[in-house]
């Protein structure tokens, strides 16, 4: 733990453009991205996709639009994930509940359509979003929270290097039912090694001619941890 006697508050996260090899991250613009995201999520197929989000199911794009505007007004910073190969919006993520005074922020409201499933794009997007928080804004803690029944989200958090911290029982209501929330985090002291593992995994030589990974992110991370002094 570094000396915090001269700690100063971090800047609040703002919409930002971040460029990667597979994706770019760009600020949400309603005119440009509303329909594009709706299409990427498969129209009404968004409802099973967002099964573990707290809001009611959407009856159409108008509901998605109203919800989007409401969460953005509440302080969610929406970032759109754009596939570099197609130039199309493929997903979204949000910086949420920022606490600049303590250097804490959550990444959440994450969703992407079939085009990003099981692809390097989703991993690179999460790497870029985390890197910005730790390296550009100087945050100390980066959180991931999800419905405790959302096993895919919990597996993803752990694959990305988040540490499981526990379950907050009866944390909130979700779709008019109880939600126990699983909490995960990355802290700043862990980020340099995690960043190296992301960079090695994302490097071109880690993929074969068909775009399949040669080494798993978890294995690279374990190797880096083992070699650390």
Secondary structure, DSSP 8 states (H G I E B T S, - for coil): ----TT-----------EE-SSEEEEE--HHHHHHHHHHHTTGGGHHHHTTTSSS---SSHHHHHHHHHHHHHTT-EEEEEEETTT--EEEEEEEEEEETTTTEEEEEEEEE-GGGTTSHHHHHHHHHHHHIIIIIS--SEEEEEEETT-HHHHHHHHHHT-EEEEEEEEEEEETTEEEEEEEEEEEHHHHHHHHHHHHHHHSGGGB-TTS-BSS-HHHHHHHHHHH--
